[in-house]
């Protein structure tokens, strides 16, 4: 038997067959099939292609039902609302991670004024200045010295198919 703390038992674990998910959501199984076809709720699949719904899917089905019945929103609108909610969740998560990175960078910068470790090396997590130099040749092509031996630079190199060359 699996440990109940196993992540596969979380709200995203696809464990409910369509009849159970429909009962939990207060819907007819055919409605769940329609929502799957429309991409409103996409359940997991077994190897035999049977649908398996997670608790998160059931919660989404309840939200779809609420939006449809209480708010009078059509299925296209509901699908868009769910997409935007999902996008907002992803953006909140990204902002959370970026805020943590920024805080870590600020802490590292504030530690720069402290004395270095006895070995003299950087502290783990400390920002280290790296310099990259790129050199561009800005000389005018007319001023460049001629390089011998390359095709096109030799006066002796002639194209046999060019009738203008003598």
Contact map, one row per residue, 1 for C-alpha under 8 A:
1110000000000000000000000000000000000000000000000000000000000000000000000000000000000000000000000000000000000000000000000000000000000000000000000000000000000000000000
1111010000000000000000000000000000000000000000000000000000000000000000000000000000000000000000000000000000000000000000000000000000000000000000000000000000000000000000
1111110000000000000000000000000000000000000000000000000000000000000000000000000000000000000000000000000000000000000000000000000000000000000000000000000000000000000000
0111110010000000000000000000000000000000000000000000000000000000000000000000000000000000000000000000000000000000000000000000000000000000000000000000000000000000000000
0011111010000000000000000000000000000000000000000000000000000000000000000000000000000000000000000000000000000000000000000000000000000000000000000000000000000000000000
0111111111000000000000000000000000000000000000000000000000000000000000000000000000000000000000000000000000000000000000000000000000000000000000000000000000000000000000
0000111111001000000000000000000000000000000000000000000000000000000000000000000000000000000000000000000000000000000000000000000000000000000000000000000000000000000000
0000011111011000000000000000000000000000000000000000000000000000000000000000000000000000000000000000000000000000000000000000000000000000000000000000000000000000000000
0001111111111000000000000000000000000000000000000000000000000000000000000000000000000000000000000000000000000000000000000000000000000000000000000000000000000000000000
0000011111111000000000000000000000000000000000000000000000000000000000000000000000000000000000000000000000000000000000000000000000000000000000000000000000000000000000
0000000011111000000000000000000000000000000000000000011100000000000000000000000000000000000000000000000000000000000000000000000000000000000000000000000000000000000000
0000000111111100000000000000000000000000000000000000011110000000000000000000000000000000000000000000000000000000000000000000000000000000000000000000000000000000000000
0000001111111110000000000000000000000000000000000000111000000000000000000000000000000000000000000000000000000000000000000000000000000000000000000000000000000000000000
0000000000011111000000000000000000000000001100000001111000000000000000000000000000000000000000000000000000000000000000000000000000000000000000000000000000000000000000
0000000000001111100000000000000000000000000000000001110000000000000000000000000000000000000000000000000000000000000000000000000000000000000000000000000000000000000000
0000000000000111111110000000000000000000000000000001110000000000000000000000000000000000000000000000000000000000000000000000000000000000000000000000000000000000000000
0000000000000011111110000000000000000000000000000111100000000000000000000000000000000000000000000000000000000000000000000000000000000000000000000000000000000000000000
0000000000000001111111000000100100000000000000000011100000000000000000000000000000000000000000000000000000000000000000000000000000000000000000000000000000000000000000
0000000000000001111111100000100000000000000000000000000000000000000000000000000000000000000000000000000000000000000000000000000000000000000000000000000000000000000000
0000000000000001111111110000000000000000000000000000000000000000000000000000000000000000000000000000000000000000000000000000000000000000000000000000000000000000000000
0000000000000001111111111000100000000000000000000000100001000000000000000000000000000000000000000000000000000000000000000000000000000000000000000000000000000000000000
0000000000000000011111111111100100000000000000000000000001000000000000000000000000000000000000000000000000000000000000000000000000000000000000000000000000000000000000
0000000000000000001111111111000000000000000000000000000000000000000000000000000000000000000000000000000000000000000000000000000000000000000000000000000000000000000000
0000000000000000000111111110000000000000000000000000000001000000000000000000000000000000000000000000000000000000000000000000000000000000000000000000000000000000000000
0000000000000000000011111110000000000000000000000000000001101100000000000000000000000000000000000000000000000000000000000000000000000000000000000000000000000000000000
0000000000000000000001111111000000000000000000000000000000000100000000000000000000000000000000000000000000000000000000000000000000000000000000000000000000000000000000
0000000000000000000001111111101100000000000000000000000000000000000000000000000000000000000000000000000000000000000000000000000000000000000000000000000000000000000000
0000000000000000000001100111111100000000000000000000000000000000000000000000000000000000000000000000000000000000000000000000000000000000000000000000000000000000000000
0000000000000000011011000011111110000000000000000000000000000000000000000000000000000000000000000000000000000000000000000000000000000000000000000000000000000000000000
0000000000000000000000000001111111000000000000000000000000000000000000000000000000000000000000000000000000000000000000000000000000000000000000000000000000000000000000
0000000000000000000000000011111111100000000000000000000000000000000000000000000000000000000000000000000000000000000000000000000000000000000000000000000000000000000000
0000000000000000010001000011111111110000100000000000000000000000000000000000000000000000000000000000000000000000000000000000000000000000000000000000000000000000000000
0000000000000000000000000000111111111000000000000000000000000000000000000000000000000000000000000000000000000000000000000000000000000000000000000000000000000000000000
0000000000000000000000000000011111111100000000000000000000000000000000000000000000000000000000000000000000000000000000000000000000000000000000000000000000000000000000
0000000000000000000000000000001111111111110000000000000000000000000000000000000000000000000000000000000000000000000000000000000000000000000000000000000000000000000000
0000000000000000000000000000000111111111111000000000000000000000000000000000000000000000000000000000000000000000000000000000000000000000000000000000000000000000000000
0000000000000000000000000000000011111111000000000000000000000000000000000000000000000000000000000000000000000000000000000000000000000000000000000000000000000000000000
0000000000000000000000000000000001111111100000000000000000000000000000000000000000000000000000000000000000000000000000000000000000000000000000000000000000000000000000
0000000000000000000000000000000000111111110000000000000000000000000000000000001000000000000000000000000000000000000000000000000000000000000000000000000000000000000000
0000000000000000000000000000000000111111110000000000000000000000000000000000011001000000000000000000000000000000000000000000000000000000000000000000000000000000000000
0000000000000000000000000000000100110111111000000000000010011000000000000000000000000000000000000000000000000000000000000000000000000000000000000000000000000000000000
0000000000000000000000000000000000110011111100000000000010000000000000000000000000000000000000000000000000000000000000000000000000000000000000000000000000000000000000
0000000000000100000000000000000000010000111110000011110010000000000000000000000000000000000000000000000000000000000000000000000000000000000000000000000000000000000000
0000000000000100000000000000000000000000011111000011110000000000000000000000000000000000000000000000000000000000000000000000000000000000000000000000000000000000000000
0000000000000000000000000000000000000000001111111111000000000000000000000000000000000000000000000000000000000000000000000000000000000000000000000000000000000000000000
0000000000000000000000000000000000000000000111111111000000000000000000000000000000000000000000000000000000000000000000000000000000000000000000000000000000000000000000
0000000000000000000000000000000000000000000011111100000000000000000000000000000000000000000000000000000000000000000000000000000000000000000000000000000000000000000000
0000000000000000000000000000000000000000000011111100000000000000000000000000000000000000000000000000000000000000000000000000000000000000000000000000000000000000000000
0000000000000000000000000000000000000000000011111110000000000000000000000000000000000000000000000000000000000000000000000000000000000000000000000000000000000000000000
0000000000000000100000000000000000000000000011111111000000000000000000000000000000000000000000000000000000000000000000000000000000000000000000000000000000000000000000
0000000000000000110000000000000000000000001111001111100000000000000000000000000000000000000000000000000000000000000000000000000000000000000000000000000000000000000000
0000000000000111110000000000000000000000001111000111110000000000000000000000000000000000000000000000000000000000000000000000000000000000000000000000000000000000000000
0000000000001111110010000000000000000000001100000011111111000000000000000000000000000000000000000000000000000000000000000000000000000000000000000000000000000000000000
0000000000111111000000000000000000000000001100000001111111000000000000000000000000000000000000000000000000000000000000000000000000000000000000000000000000000000000000
0000000000111100000000000000000000000000000000000000111111100000000000000000000000000000000000000000000000000000000000000000000000000000000000000000000000000000000000
0000000000110000000000000000000000000000000000000000111111110000000000000000000000000000000000000000000000000000000000000000000000000000000000000000000000000000000000
0000000000010000000000000000000000000000111000000000111111111000000000000000000000000000000000000000000000000000000000000000000000000000000000000000000000000000000000
0000000000000000000011011000000000000000000000000000111111111100000000000000000000000000000000000000000000000000000000000000000000000000000000000000000000000000000000
0000000000000000000000001000000000000000000000000000001111111110000000000000000000000000000000000000000000000000000000000000000000000000000000000000000000000000000000
0000000000000000000000000000000000000000100000000000000111111111000000000000000000000000000000000000000000000000000000000000000000000000000000000000000000000000000000
0000000000000000000000001000000000000000100000000000000011111111100000000000000000000000000000000000000000000000000000000000000000000000000000000000000000000000000000
0000000000000000000000001100000000000000000000000000000001111111110000000000000000000000000000000000000000000000000000000000000000000000000000000000000000000000000000
0000000000000000000000000000000000000000000000000000000000111111111000000000000000000000000000000000000000000000000000000000000000000000000000000000000000000000000000
0000000000000000000000000000000000000000000000000000000000011111111100000000010000000000000000000000000000000000000000000000000000000000000000000000000000000000000000
0000000000000000000000000000000000000000000000000000000000001111111110000000000000000000000000000000000000000000000000000000000000000000000000000000000000000000000000
0000000000000000000000000000000000000000000000000000000000000111111111100000000000000000000000000000000000000000000000000000000000000000000000000000000000000000000000
0000000000000000000000000000000000000000000000000000000000000011111111111000010000000000000000000000000000000000000000000000000000000000000000000000000000000000000000
0000000000000000000000000000000000000000000000000000000000000001111111111110010000000000000000000000000000000000000000000000000000000000000000000000000000000000000000
0000000000000000000000000000000000000000000000000000000000000000111111111000000000000000000000000000000000000000000000000000000000000000000000000000000000000000000000
0000000000000000000000000000000000000000000000000000000000000000011111110000000000000000000000000000000000000000000000000000000000000000000000000000000000000000000000
0000000000000000000000000000000000000000000000000000000000000000011111111000000000000000000000000000000000000000000000000000000000000000000000000000000000000000000000
0000000000000000000000000000000000000000000000000000000000000000001111111100000000000000000000000000000000000000000000000000000000000000000000000000000000000000000000
0000000000000000000000000000000000000000000000000000000000000000001110111110110000000000000000000000000000000000000000000000000000000000000000000000000000000000000000
0000000000000000000000000000000000000000000000000000000000000000000100011111110000000000000000000000000000000000000000000000000000000000000000000000000000000000000000
0000000000000000000000000000000000000000000000000000000000000000000100001111111000000000000000000000000000000000000000000000000000000000000000000000000000000000000000
0000000000000000000000000000000000000000000000000000000000000000000000000111111100000000000000000000000000000000000000000000000000000000000000000000000000000000000000
0000000000000000000000000000000000000000000000000000000000000000000000001111111110000000000000000000000000000000000000000000000000000000000000000000000000000000000000
0000000000000000000000000000000000000001000000000000000000000001001100001111111111000000000000000000000000000000000000000000000000000000000000000000000000000000000000
0000000000000000000000000000000000000011000000000000000000000000000000000011111111100000000000000000000000000000000000000000000000000000000000000000000000000000000000
0000000000000000000000000000000000000000000000000000000000000000000000000001111111110000000000000000000000000000000000000000000000000000000000000000000000000000000000
0000000000000000000000000000000000000000000000000000000000000000000000000000111111111000000000000000000000000000000000000000000000000000000000000000000000000000000000
0000000000000000000000000000000000000001000000000000000000000000000000000000011111111100000000000000000000000000000000000000000000000000000000000000000000000000000000
0000000000000000000000000000000000000000000000000000000000000000000000000000001111111110000000000000000000000000000000000000000000000000000000000000000000000000000000
0000000000000000000000000000000000000000000000000000000000000000000000000000000111111111000000000000000000000000000000000000000000000000000000000000000000000000000000
0000000000000000000000000000000000000000000000000000000000000000000000000000000011111111100000000000000000000000000000000000000000000000000000000000000000000000000000
0000000000000000000000000000000000000000000000000000000000000000000000000000000001111111110000000000000000000000000000000000000000000000000000000000000000000000000000
0000000000000000000000000000000000000000000000000000000000000000000000000000000000111111111000000000000000000000000000000000000000000000000000000000000000000000000000
0000000000000000000000000000000000000000000000000000000000000000000000000000000000011111111100000000000000000000000000000000000000000000000000000000000000000000000000
0000000000000000000000000000000000000000000000000000000000000000000000000000000000001111111110000000000000000000000000000000000000000000000000000000000000000000000000
0000000000000000000000000000000000000000000000000000000000000000000000000000000000000111111111000000000000000000000000000000000000000000000000000000000000000000000000
0000000000000000000000000000000000000000000000000000000000000000000000000000000000000011111111100000000000000000000000000000000000000000000000000000000000000000000000
0000000000000000000000000000000000000000000000000000000000000000000000000000000000000001111111110000000000000000000000000000000000000000000000000000000000000000000000
0000000000000000000000000000000000000000000000000000000000000000000000000000000000000000111111111000000000000000000000000000000000000000000000000000000000000000000000
0000000000000000000000000000000000000000000000000000000000000000000000000000000000000000011111111100000000000000000000000000000000000000000000000000000000000000000000
0000000000000000000000000000000000000000000000000000000000000000000000000000000000000000001111111110000000000000000000000000000000000000000000000000000000000000000000
0000000000000000000000000000000000000000000000000000000000000000000000000000000000000000000111111111000000000000000000000000000000000000000000000000000000000000000000
0000000000000000000000000000000000000000000000000000000000000000000000000000000000000000000011111111100000000000000000000000000000000000000000000000000000000000000000
0000000000000000000000000000000000000000000000000000000000000000000000000000000000000000000001111111110000000000000000000000000000000000000000000000000000000000000000
0000000000000000000000000000000000000000000000000000000000000000000000000000000000000000000000111111111000000000000000000000000000000000000000000000000000000000000000
0000000000000000000000000000000000000000000000000000000000000000000000000000000000000000000000011111111100000000000000000000000000000000000000000000000000000000000000
0000000000000000000000000000000000000000000000000000000000000000000000000000000000000000000000001111111110000000000000000000000000000000000000000000000000000000000000
0000000000000000000000000000000000000000000000000000000000000000000000000000000000000000000000000111111111000000000000000000000000000000000000000000000000000000000000
0000000000000000000000000000000000000000000000000000000000000000000000000000000000000000000000000011111111100000000000000000000000000000000000000000000000000000000000
0000000000000000000000000000000000000000000000000000000000000000000000000000000000000000000000000001111111110000000000000000100000000000000000000000000000000000000000
0000000000000000000000000000000000000000000000000000000000000000000000000000000000000000000000000000111111111000000000000000011000000000000000000000000000000000000000
0000000000000000000000000000000000000000000000000000000000000000000000000000000000000000000000000000011111111100000000000000000000000000000000000000000000000000000000
0000000000000000000000000000000000000000000000000000000000000000000000000000000000000000000000000000001111111110000000000000000000000000000000000000000000000000000000
0000000000000000000000000000000000000000000000000000000000000000000000000000000000000000000000000000000111111111000000000000111000000000000000000000000000000000000000
0000000000000000000000000000000000000000000000000000000000000000000000000000000000000000000000000000000011111111100000000000011000000000000000000000000000000000000000
0000000000000000000000000000000000000000000000000000000000000000000000000000000000000000000000000000000001111111100000000000000000000000000000000000000000000000000000
0000000000000000000000000000000000000000000000000000000000000000000000000000000000000000000000000000000000111111110000000000010000000000000000000000000000000000000000
0000000000000000000000000000000000000000000000000000000000000000000000000000000000000000000000000000000000011111111000000000010000000000000000000000000000000000000000
0000000000000000000000000000000000000000000000000000000000000000000000000000000000000000000000000000000000001111111000000000000000000000000000000000000000000000000000
0000000000000000000000000000000000000000000000000000000000000000000000000000000000000000000000000000000000000011111100000000000000000000000000000000000000000000000000
0000000000000000000000000000000000000000000000000000000000000000000000000000000000000000000000000000000000000001111110000000000000000000000000000000000000000000000000
0000000000000000000000000000000000000000000000000000000000000000000000000000000000000000000000000000000000000000011111111110000000000000000000000000000000000000000000
0000000000000000000000000000000000000000000000000000000000000000000000000000000000000000000000000000000000000000001111111110000000000000000000000000000000000000000000
0000000000000000000000000000000000000000000000000000000000000000000000000000000000000000000000000000000000000000000111111000000000000000000000000000000000000000000000
0000000000000000000000000000000000000000000000000000000000000000000000000000000000000000000000000000000000000000000111111000000000000000000000000000000000000000000000
0000000000000000000000000000000000000000000000000000000000000000000000000000000000000000000000000000000000000000000111111100000000000000000000000000000000000000000000
0000000000000000000000000000000000000000000000000000000000000000000000000000000000000000000000000000000000000000000111111110000000000000000000000000000000000000000000
0000000000000000000000000000000000000000000000000000000000000000000000000000000000000000000000000000000000000000000110011111010100000000000000000000000000000000000000
0000000000000000000000000000000000000000000000000000000000000000000000000000000000000000000000000000000000000000000110001111110000000000000000000000000000000000000000
0000000000000000000000000000000000000000000000000000000000000000000000000000000000000000000000000000000000000000000000000111110000000000000000000000000000000000000000
0000000000000000000000000000000000000000000000000000000000000000000000000000000000000000000000000000000100010000000000000011111000000000000000000000000000000000000000
0000000000000000000000000000000000000000000000000000000000000000000000000000000000000000000000000000000010011011000000000111111100000000000000000000000000000000000000
0000000000000000000000000000000000000000000000000000000000000000000000000000000000000000000000000000000010011000000000000000111110000000000000000000000000000000000000
0000000000000000000000000000000000000000000000000000000000000000000000000000000000000000000000000000000000000000000000000100011111000000000000000000000000000000000000
0000000000000000000000000000000000000000000000000000000000000000000000000000000000000000000000000000000000000000000000000000001111100000000000000000000000000000000000
0000000000000000000000000000000000000000000000000000000000000000000000000000000000000000000000000000000000000000000000000000000111110000000000000000000000000000000000
0000000000000000000000000000000000000000000000000000000000000000000000000000000000000000000000000000000000000000000000000000000011111000000000000000000000000000000000
0000000000000000000000000000000000000000000000000000000000000000000000000000000000000000000000000000000000000000000000000000000001111100000000000000000000000000000000
0000000000000000000000000000000000000000000000000000000000000000000000000000000000000000000000000000000000000000000000000000000000111110000000000000000000000000000000
0000000000000000000000000000000000000000000000000000000000000000000000000000000000000000000000000000000000000000000000000000000000011111000000000000000000000000000000
0000000000000000000000000000000000000000000000000000000000000000000000000000000000000000000000000000000000000000000000000000000000001111100000000000000000000000000000
0000000000000000000000000000000000000000000000000000000000000000000000000000000000000000000000000000000000000000000000000000000000000111110000000000000000000000000000
0000000000000000000000000000000000000000000000000000000000000000000000000000000000000000000000000000000000000000000000000000000000000011111000000000000000000000000000
0000000000000000000000000000000000000000000000000000000000000000000000000000000000000000000000000000000000000000000000000000000000000001111100000000000000000000000000
0000000000000000000000000000000000000000000000000000000000000000000000000000000000000000000000000000000000000000000000000000000000000000111110110000000000000000000000
0000000000000000000000000000000000000000000000000000000000000000000000000000000000000000000000000000000000000000000000000000000000000000011111110000000000000000000000
0000000000000000000000000000000000000000000000000000000000000000000000000000000000000000000000000000000000000000000000000000000000000000001111110000000000000000000000
0000000000000000000000000000000000000000000000000000000000000000000000000000000000000000000000000000000000000000000000000000000000000000000111110000000000000000000000
0000000000000000000000000000000000000000000000000000000000000000000000000000000000000000000000000000000000000000000000000000000000000000001111111000000000000000000000
0000000000000000000000000000000000000000000000000000000000000000000000000000000000000000000000000000000000000000000000000000000000000000001111111100000000000000000000
0000000000000000000000000000000000000000000000000000000000000000000000000000000000000000000000000000000000000000000000000000000000000000000000111110000000000000000000
0000000000000000000000000000000000000000000000000000000000000000000000000000000000000000000000000000000000000000000000000000000000000000000000011111000010000000000000
0000000000000000000000000000000000000000000000000000000000000000000000000000000000000000000000000000000000000000000000000000000000000000000000001111110010000000000000
0000000000000000000000000000000000000000000000000000000000000000000000000000000000000000000000000000000000000000000000000000000000000000000000000111110011000000000000
0000000000000000000000000000000000000000000000000000000000000000000000000000000000000000000000000000000000000000000000000000000000000000000000000011111011000000000000
0000000000000000000000000000000000000000000000000000000000000000000000000000000000000000000000000000000000000000000000000000000000000000000000000011111111000000000000
0000000000000000000000000000000000000000000000000000000000000000000000000000000000000000000000000000000000000000000000000000000000000000000000000000111111001000000000
0000000000000000000000000000000000000000000000000000000000000000000000000000000000000000000000000000000000000000000000000000000000000000000000000000011111101000000000
0000000000000000000000000000000000000000000000000000000000000000000000000000000000000000000000000000000000000000000000000000000000000000000000000111111111101000000000
0000000000000000000000000000000000000000000000000000000000000000000000000000000000000000000000000000000000000000000000000000000000000000000000000001111111111000000000
0000000000000000000000000000000000000000000000000000000000000000000000000000000000000000000000000000000000000000000000000000000000000000000000000000000111111100000000
0000000000000000000000000000000000000000000000000000000000000000000000000000000000000000000000000000000000000000000000000000000000000000000000000000000001111100000000
0000000000000000000000000000000000000000000000000000000000000000000000000000000000000000000000000000000000000000000000000000000000000000000000000000001111111110000000
0000000000000000000000000000000000000000000000000000000000000000000000000000000000000000000000000000000000000000000000000000000000000000000000000000000000111111000010
0000000000000000000000000000000000000000000000000000000000000000000000000000000000000000000000000000000000000000000000000000000000000000000000000000000000001111110010
0000000000000000000000000000000000000000000000000000000000000000000000000000000000000000000000000000000000000000000000000000000000000000000000000000000000000111111000
0000000000000000000000000000000000000000000000000000000000000000000000000000000000000000000000000000000000000000000000000000000000000000000000000000000000000011111000
0000000000000000000000000000000000000000000000000000000000000000000000000000000000000000000000000000000000000000000000000000000000000000000000000000000000000011111110
0000000000000000000000000000000000000000000000000000000000000000000000000000000000000000000000000000000000000000000000000000000000000000000000000000000000000001111111
0000000000000000000000000000000000000000000000000000000000000000000000000000000000000000000000000000000000000000000000000000000000000000000000000000000000000000011111
0000000000000000000000000000000000000000000000000000000000000000000000000000000000000000000000000000000000000000000000000000000000000000000000000000000000000110011111
0000000000000000000000000000000000000000000000000000000000000000000000000000000000000000000000000000000000000000000000000000000000000000000000000000000000000000001111
